[in-house]
Amino acid sequence: MFQFLSTIFKIAVASLILGAGLSLFDITAADLLSKVGMTPESVWEQASRAIEWAIPNIILGSLIVVPVWIIIYLFKPPRA
């Protein structure tokens, strides 16, 4: 768990440093997105659609995965 949090922290710090560096050159997220033919609104819309698609599929998959995991966990031999 500590390694995961450490990685998240490192990514956040690197993103902050890179963002500060880009802002020194007056480069914004909207500028970068426009170069690839997107707008912040279209990114938000695509992210929203992805979440709307993912949530029902995660729930559907968990209806199988969670009971199987519980059964496997219950029948594992105890650790010594």
N, CA, C and O atoms as a Tinker XYZ file with bonds, in Angstrom:
   320  protein
     1  N      0.828000   -1.194000    0.000000    73     2
     2  CA     0.000000    0.000000    0.000000    64     1     3
     3  C      0.867000    1.250000    0.000000    63     2     4     5
     4  O      0.567000    2.232000   -0.679000    81     3
     5  N      1.972000    1.196000    0.790000    73     3     6
     6  CA     2.858000    2.348000    0.848000    64     5     7
     7  C      3.486000    2.620000   -0.506000    63     6     8     9
     8  O      3.651000    3.776000   -0.895000    81     7
     9  N      3.841000    1.551000   -1.235000    73     7    10
    10  CA     4.458000    1.724000   -2.548000    64     9    11
    11  C      3.476000    2.386000   -3.515000    63    10    12    13
    12  O      3.871000    3.235000   -4.313000    81    11
    13  N      2.203000    2.002000   -3.448000    73    11    14
    14  CA     1.187000    2.605000   -4.307000    64    13    15
    15  C      1.042000    4.101000   -4.013000    63    14    16    17
    16  O      1.019000    4.919000   -4.933000    81    15
    17  N      0.944000    4.450000   -2.732000    73    15    18
    18  CA     0.815000    5.865000   -2.363000    64    17    19
    19  C      2.067000    6.646000   -2.739000    63    18    20    21
    20  O      1.975000    7.801000   -3.158000    81    19
    21  N      3.222000    6.035000   -2.597000    73    19    22
    22  CA     4.469000    6.672000   -2.983000    64    21    23
    23  C      4.486000    6.955000   -4.486000    63    22    24    25
    24  O      4.926000    8.022000   -4.916000    81    23
    25  N      4.015000    6.012000   -5.269000    73    23    26
    26  CA     3.963000    6.201000   -6.719000    64    25    27
    27  C      2.994000    7.314000   -7.087000    63    26    28    29
    28  O      3.306000    8.149000   -7.937000    81    27
    29  N      1.833000    7.337000   -6.466000    73    27    30
    30  CA     0.852000    8.397000   -6.723000    64    29    31
    31  C      1.447000    9.756000   -6.375000    63    30    32    33
    32  O      1.267000   10.719000   -7.121000    81    31
    33  N      2.150000    9.843000   -5.257000    73    31    34
    34  CA     2.774000   11.099000   -4.845000    64    33    35
    35  C      3.831000   11.536000   -5.852000    63    34    36    37
    36  O      3.903000   12.715000   -6.199000    81    35
    37  N      4.651000   10.603000   -6.325000    73    35    38
    38  CA     5.681000   10.938000   -7.312000    64    37    39
    39  C      5.071000   11.441000   -8.616000    63    38    40    41
    40  O      5.575000   12.392000   -9.213000    81    39
    41  N      3.992000   10.806000   -9.056000    73    39    42
    42  CA     3.309000   11.248000  -10.270000    64    41    43
    43  C      2.746000   12.648000  -10.077000    63    42    44    45
    44  O      2.834000   13.478000  -10.981000    81    43
    45  N      2.170000   12.921000   -8.916000    73    43    46
    46  CA     1.609000   14.241000   -8.636000    64    45    47
    47  C      2.696000   15.308000   -8.628000    63    46    48    49
    48  O      2.501000   16.389000   -9.185000    81    47
    49  N      3.833000   15.022000   -8.008000    73    47    50
    50  CA     4.933000   15.993000   -7.960000    64    49    51
    51  C      5.490000   16.237000   -9.360000    63    50    52    53
    52  O      5.741000   17.382000   -9.735000    81    51
    53  N      5.685000   15.174000  -10.135000    73    51    54
    54  CA     6.195000   15.328000  -11.500000    64    53    55
    55  C      5.215000   16.138000  -12.348000    63    54    56    57
    56  O      5.632000   16.980000  -13.143000    81    55
    57  N      3.925000   15.890000  -12.183000    73    55    58
    58  CA     2.912000   16.640000  -12.924000    64    57    59
    59  C      2.920000   18.113000  -12.534000    63    58    60    61
    60  O      2.787000   18.990000  -13.387000    81    59
    61  N      3.078000   18.377000  -11.247000    73    59    62
    62  CA     3.138000   19.759000  -10.780000    64    61    63
    63  C      4.341000   20.488000  -11.361000    63    62    64    65
    64  O      4.224000   21.628000  -11.810000    81    63
    65  N      5.494000   19.835000  -11.352000    73    63    66
    66  CA     6.705000   20.466000  -11.884000    64    65    67
    67  C      6.566000   20.706000  -13.385000    63    66    68    69
    68  O      6.899000   21.787000  -13.869000    81    67
    69  N      6.082000   19.716000  -14.121000    73    67    70
    70  CA     5.910000   19.876000  -15.557000    64    69    71
    71  C      4.877000   20.950000  -15.866000    63    70    72    73
    72  O      5.077000   21.755000  -16.775000    81    71
    73  N      3.780000   20.974000  -15.125000    73    71    74
    74  CA     2.760000   22.003000  -15.330000    64    73    75
    75  C      3.293000   23.401000  -15.065000    63    74    76    77
    76  O      2.977000   24.337000  -15.799000    81    75
    77  N      4.101000   23.546000  -14.018000    73    75    78
    78  CA     4.701000   24.848000  -13.729000    64    77    79
    79  C      5.654000   25.259000  -14.849000    63    78    80    81
    80  O      5.691000   26.425000  -15.244000    81    79
    81  N      6.424000   24.295000  -15.360000    73    79    82
    82  CA     7.338000   24.591000  -16.457000    64    81    83
    83  C      6.605000   25.002000  -17.721000    63    82    84    85
    84  O      7.019000   25.939000  -18.403000    81    83
    85  N      5.524000   24.310000  -18.039000    73    83    86
    86  CA     4.744000   24.668000  -19.225000    64    85    87
    87  C      4.090000   26.037000  -19.066000    63    86    88    89
    88  O      3.989000   26.796000  -20.031000    81    87
    89  N      3.648000   26.352000  -17.858000    73    87    90
    90  CA     3.019000   27.660000  -17.655000    64    89    91
    91  C      4.023000   28.795000  -17.789000    63    90    92    93
    92  O      3.643000   29.917000  -18.122000    81    91
    93  N      5.297000   28.521000  -17.536000    73    91    94
    94  CA     6.325000   29.543000  -17.760000    64    93    95
    95  C      6.404000   29.939000  -19.225000    63    94    96    97
    96  O      6.729000   31.082000  -19.547000    81    95
    97  N      6.111000   29.002000  -20.107000    73    95    98
    98  CA     6.127000   29.268000  -21.542000    64    97    99
    99  C      4.740000   29.598000  -22.082000    63    98   100   101
   100  O      4.522000   29.566000  -23.293000    81    99
   101  N      3.805000   29.912000  -21.196000    73    99   102
   102  CA     2.424000   30.259000  -21.549000    64   101   103
   103  C      1.738000   29.174000  -22.388000    63   102   104   105
   104  O      1.014000   29.484000  -23.334000    81   103
   105  N      1.962000   27.922000  -22.043000    73   103   106
   106  CA     1.301000   26.795000  -22.703000    64   105   107
   107  C      0.200000   26.306000  -21.768000    63   106   108   109
   108  O      0.454000   26.000000  -20.603000    81   107
   109  N     -1.016000   26.237000  -22.285000    73   107   110
   110  CA    -2.144000   25.789000  -21.471000    64   109   111
   111  C     -2.640000   24.434000  -21.978000    63   110   112   113
   112  O     -2.265000   23.981000  -23.060000    81   111
   113  N     -3.479000   23.809000  -21.180000    73   111   114
   114  CA    -4.063000   22.528000  -21.583000    64   113   115
   115  C     -4.927000   22.710000  -22.824000    63   114   116   117
   116  O     -4.942000   21.847000  -23.702000    81   115
   117  N     -5.646000   23.824000  -22.903000    73   115   118
   118  CA    -6.490000   24.085000  -24.068000    64   117   119
   119  C     -5.630000   24.217000  -25.334000    63   118   120   121
   120  O     -6.040000   23.769000  -26.405000    81   119
   121  N     -4.442000   24.831000  -25.219000    73   119   122
   122  CA    -3.535000   24.943000  -26.370000    64   121   123
   123  C     -3.105000   23.564000  -26.848000    63   122   124   125
   124  O     -3.142000   23.278000  -28.044000    81   123
   125  N     -2.698000   22.713000  -25.917000    73   123   126
   126  CA    -2.245000   21.373000  -26.291000    64   125   127
   127  C     -3.379000   20.553000  -26.893000    63   126   128   129
   128  O     -3.173000   19.827000  -27.866000    81   127
   129  N     -4.572000   20.665000  -26.321000    73   127   130
   130  CA    -5.706000   19.922000  -26.850000    64   129   131
   131  C     -6.095000   20.405000  -28.241000    63   130   132   133
   132  O     -6.459000   19.596000  -29.095000    81   131
   133  N     -6.022000   21.710000  -28.481000    73   131   134
   134  CA    -6.388000   22.239000  -29.793000    64   133   135
   135  C     -5.421000   21.750000  -30.874000    63   134   136   137
   136  O     -5.813000   21.604000  -32.032000    81   135
   137  N     -4.177000   21.499000  -30.512000    73   135   138
   138  CA    -3.202000   20.989000  -31.482000    64   137   139
   139  C     -3.543000   19.581000  -31.946000    63   138   140   141
   140  O     -3.167000   19.191000  -33.051000    81   139
   141  N     -4.245000   18.814000  -31.127000    73   139   142
   142  CA    -4.661000   17.468000  -31.519000    64   141   143
   143  C     -6.133000   17.428000  -31.926000    63   142   144   145
   144  O     -6.698000   16.349000  -32.101000    81   143
   145  N     -6.749000   18.585000  -32.075000    73   143   146
   146  CA    -8.115000   18.665000  -32.572000    64   145   147
   147  C     -9.185000   18.385000  -31.541000    63   146   148   149
   148  O    -10.255000   17.880000  -31.881000    81   147
   149  N     -8.918000   18.702000  -30.299000    73   147   150
   150  CA    -9.907000   18.474000  -29.253000    64   149   151
   151  C    -10.116000   19.762000  -28.458000    63   150   152   153
   152  O     -9.321000   20.698000  -28.526000    81   151
   153  N    -11.205000   19.774000  -27.710000    73   151   154
   154  CA   -11.478000   20.880000  -26.800000    64   153   155
   155  C    -11.625000   20.311000  -25.391000    63   154   156   157
   156  O    -11.880000   19.117000  -25.233000    81   155
   157  N    -11.469000   21.143000  -24.375000    73   155   158
   158  CA   -11.703000   20.633000  -23.012000    64   157   159
   159  C    -13.107000   20.047000  -22.840000    63   158   160   161
   160  O    -13.298000   19.086000  -22.094000    81   159
   161  N    -14.083000   20.631000  -23.533000    73   159   162
   162  CA   -15.450000   20.121000  -23.430000    64   161   163
   163  C    -15.569000   18.731000  -24.035000    63   162   164   165
   164  O    -16.263000   17.873000  -23.490000    81   163
   165  N    -14.890000   18.501000  -25.173000    73   163   166
   166  CA   -14.969000   17.176000  -25.797000    64   165   167
   167  C    -14.260000   16.125000  -24.944000    63   166   168   169
   168  O    -14.702000   14.978000  -24.880000    81   167
   169  N    -13.174000   16.507000  -24.295000    73   167   170
   170  CA   -12.481000   15.575000  -23.391000    64   169   171
   171  C    -13.395000   15.235000  -22.228000    63   170   172   173
   172  O    -13.497000   14.072000  -21.839000    81   171
   173  N    -14.056000   16.232000  -21.674000    73   171   174
   174  CA   -14.979000   15.998000  -20.564000    64   173   175
   175  C    -16.128000   15.084000  -20.997000    63   174   176   177
   176  O    -16.527000   14.189000  -20.252000    81   175
   177  N    -16.653000   15.310000  -22.190000    73   175   178
   178  CA   -17.750000   14.490000  -22.702000    64   177   179
   179  C    -17.300000   13.047000  -22.907000    63   178   180   181
   180  O    -18.031000   12.119000  -22.559000    81   179
   181  N    -16.116000   12.844000  -23.463000    73   179   182
   182  CA   -15.617000   11.489000  -23.663000    64   181   183
   183  C    -15.354000   10.795000  -22.329000    63   182   184   185
   184  O    -15.649000    9.609000  -22.183000    81   183
   185  N    -14.805000   11.514000  -21.364000    73   183   186
   186  CA   -14.572000   10.933000  -20.044000    64   185   187
   187  C    -15.899000   10.558000  -19.384000    63   186   188   189
   188  O    -16.006000    9.514000  -18.741000    81   187
   189  N    -16.894000   11.407000  -19.545000    73   187   190
   190  CA   -18.212000   11.133000  -18.981000    64   189   191
   191  C    -18.825000    9.891000  -19.614000    63   190   192   193
   192  O    -19.390000    9.049000  -18.916000    81   191
   193  N    -18.713000    9.774000  -20.940000    73   191   194
   194  CA   -19.241000    8.590000  -21.620000    64   193   195
   195  C    -18.494000    7.332000  -21.198000    63   194   196   197
   196  O    -19.099000    6.271000  -21.047000    81   195
   197  N    -17.182000    7.447000  -21.006000    73   195   198
   198  CA   -16.394000    6.288000  -20.583000    64   197   199
   199  C    -16.826000    5.818000  -19.202000    63   198   200   201
   200  O    -16.931000    4.616000  -18.958000    81   199
   201  N    -17.075000    6.756000  -18.303000    73   199   202
   202  CA   -17.523000    6.399000  -16.953000    64   201   203
   203  C    -18.912000    5.784000  -16.996000    63   202   204   205
   204  O    -19.179000    4.798000  -16.309000    81   203
   205  N    -19.801000    6.364000  -17.805000    73   203   206
   206  CA   -21.152000    5.826000  -17.936000    64   205   207
   207  C    -21.129000    4.408000  -18.500000    63   206   208   209
   208  O    -21.992000    3.598000  -18.163000    81   207
   209  N    -20.150000    4.097000  -19.358000    73   207   210
   210  CA   -20.016000    2.755000  -19.903000    64   209   211
   211  C    -19.384000    1.813000  -18.879000    63   210   212   213
   212  O    -19.800000    0.661000  -18.756000    81   211
   213  N    -18.384000    2.299000  -18.147000    73   211   214
   214  CA   -17.596000    1.435000  -17.279000    64   213   215
   215  C    -18.349000    0.989000  -16.030000    63   214   216   217
   216  O    -18.246000   -0.174000  -15.639000    81   215
   217  N    -19.088000    1.869000  -15.409000    73   215   218
   218  CA   -19.741000    1.558000  -14.133000    64   217   219
   219  C    -20.669000    0.341000  -14.240000    63   218   220   221
   220  O    -20.549000   -0.575000  -13.426000    81   219
   221  N    -21.587000    0.299000  -15.211000    73   219   222
   222  CA   -22.442000   -0.892000  -15.287000    64   221   223
   223  C    -21.652000   -2.178000  -15.571000    63   222   224   225
   224  O    -22.004000   -3.246000  -15.071000    81   223
   225  N    -20.593000   -2.073000  -16.369000    73   223   226
   226  CA   -19.799000   -3.257000  -16.677000    64   225   227
   227  C    -18.986000   -3.723000  -15.472000    63   226   228   229
   228  O    -18.793000   -4.924000  -15.287000    81   227
   229  N    -18.513000   -2.798000  -14.660000    73   227   230
   230  CA   -17.813000   -3.173000  -13.427000    64   229   231
   231  C    -18.768000   -3.891000  -12.481000    63   230   232   233
   232  O    -18.414000   -4.910000  -11.889000    81   231
   233  N    -19.959000   -3.366000  -12.344000    73   231   234
   234  CA   -20.951000   -3.992000  -11.466000    64   233   235
   235  C    -21.319000   -5.382000  -11.983000    63   234   236   237
   236  O    -21.416000   -6.331000  -11.204000    81   235
   237  N    -21.520000   -5.501000  -13.286000    73   235   238
   238  CA   -21.865000   -6.791000  -13.879000    64   237   239
   239  C    -20.750000   -7.807000  -13.665000    63   238   240   241
   240  O    -21.017000   -8.948000  -13.289000    81   239
   241  N    -19.516000   -7.406000  -13.897000    73   239   242
   242  CA   -18.397000   -8.314000  -13.691000    64   241   243
   243  C    -18.215000   -8.704000  -12.235000    63   242   244   245
   244  O    -17.860000   -9.840000  -11.922000    81   243
   245  N    -18.463000   -7.750000  -11.351000    73   243   246
   246  CA   -18.291000   -8.047000   -9.919000    64   245   247
   247  C    -19.322000   -9.053000   -9.418000    63   246   248   249
   248  O    -19.091000   -9.715000   -8.406000    81   247
   249  N    -20.444000   -9.178000  -10.100000    73   247   250
   250  CA   -21.431000  -10.186000   -9.711000    64   249   251
   251  C    -20.875000  -11.596000   -9.860000    63   250   252   253
   252  O    -21.355000  -12.516000   -9.196000    81   251
   253  N    -19.885000  -11.786000  -10.708000    73   251   254
   254  CA   -19.242000  -13.084000  -10.867000    64   253   255
   255  C    -17.939000  -13.144000  -10.083000    63   254   256   257
   256  O    -17.677000  -14.129000   -9.394000    81   255
   257  N    -17.120000  -12.101000  -10.182000    73   255   258
   258  CA   -15.780000  -12.123000   -9.603000    64   257   259
   259  C    -15.812000  -12.190000   -8.085000    63   258   260   261
   260  O    -15.059000  -12.969000   -7.499000    81   259
   261  N    -16.643000  -11.415000   -7.437000    73   259   262
   262  CA   -16.654000  -11.356000   -5.970000    64   261   263
   263  C    -17.070000  -12.687000   -5.340000    63   262   264   265
   264  O    -16.382000  -13.155000   -4.433000    81   263
   265  N    -18.155000  -13.313000   -5.774000    73   263   266
   266  CA   -18.480000  -14.615000   -5.168000    64   265   267
   267  C    -17.404000  -15.674000   -5.417000    63   266   268   269
   268  O    -17.113000  -16.473000   -4.527000    81   267
   269  N    -16.812000  -15.693000   -6.612000    73   267   270
   270  CA   -15.747000  -16.658000   -6.894000    64   269   271
   271  C    -14.555000  -16.387000   -5.989000    63   270   272   273
   272  O    -13.962000  -17.321000   -5.447000    81   271
   273  N    -14.196000  -15.113000   -5.819000    73   271   274
   274  CA   -13.073000  -14.763000   -4.941000    64   273   275
   275  C    -13.359000  -15.198000   -3.503000    63   274   276   277
   276  O    -12.473000  -15.724000   -2.829000    81   275
   277  N    -14.577000  -14.986000   -3.035000    73   275   278
   278  CA   -14.936000  -15.379000   -1.665000    64   277   279
   279  C    -14.814000  -16.886000   -1.494000    63   278   280   281
   280  O    -14.288000  -17.354000   -0.485000    81   279
   281  N    -15.293000  -17.644000   -2.463000    73   279   282
   282  CA   -15.206000  -19.107000   -2.374000    64   281   283
   283  C    -13.750000  -19.559000   -2.357000    63   282   284   285
   284  O    -13.375000  -20.409000   -1.549000    81   283
   285  N    -12.936000  -19.005000   -3.233000    73   283   286
   286  CA   -11.515000  -19.364000   -3.271000    64   285   287
   287  C    -10.850000  -18.979000   -1.956000    63   286   288   289
   288  O    -10.052000  -19.751000   -1.424000    81   287
   289  N    -11.162000  -17.808000   -1.427000    73   287   290
   290  CA   -10.571000  -17.358000   -0.156000    64   289   291
   291  C    -10.950000  -18.283000    0.998000    63   290   292   293
   292  O    -10.125000  -18.597000    1.855000    81   291
   293  N    -12.203000  -18.710000    1.004000    73   291   294
   294  CA   -12.657000  -19.567000    2.098000    64   293   295
   295  C    -12.013000  -20.957000    2.058000    63   294   296   297
   296  O    -11.804000  -21.562000    3.109000    81   295
   297  N    -11.699000  -21.465000    0.880000    73   295   298
   298  CA   -11.147000  -22.817000    0.763000    64   297   299
   299  C     -9.629000  -22.859000    0.656000    63   298   300   301
   300  O     -9.054000  -23.933000    0.482000    81   299
   301  N     -8.966000  -21.697000    0.758000    73   299   302
   302  CA    -7.501000  -21.702000    0.776000    64   301   303
   303  C     -7.016000  -22.282000    2.083000    63   302   304   305
   304  O     -7.617000  -22.053000    3.133000    81   303
   305  N     -5.927000  -23.036000    2.025000    73   303   306
   306  CA    -5.393000  -23.546000    3.291000    64   305   307
   307  C     -4.816000  -22.396000    4.125000    63   306   308   309
   308  O     -4.295000  -21.430000    3.567000    81   307
   309  N     -4.905000  -22.493000    5.449000    73   307   310
   310  CA    -4.394000  -21.416000    6.301000    64   309   311
   311  C     -2.878000  -21.299000    6.186000    63   310   312   313
   312  O     -2.180000  -22.290000    5.972000    81   311
   313  N     -2.387000  -20.085000    6.329000    73   311   314
   314  CA    -0.952000  -19.846000    6.300000    64   313   315
   315  C     -0.342000  -20.180000    7.656000    63   314   316   317
   316  O     -0.940000  -19.952000    8.708000    81   315
   317  N      0.843000  -20.715000    7.594000    73   315   318
   318  CA     1.505000  -21.074000    8.853000    64   317   319
   319  C      2.460000  -20.011000    9.300000    63   318   320
   320  O      3.101000  -20.154000   10.341000    81   319
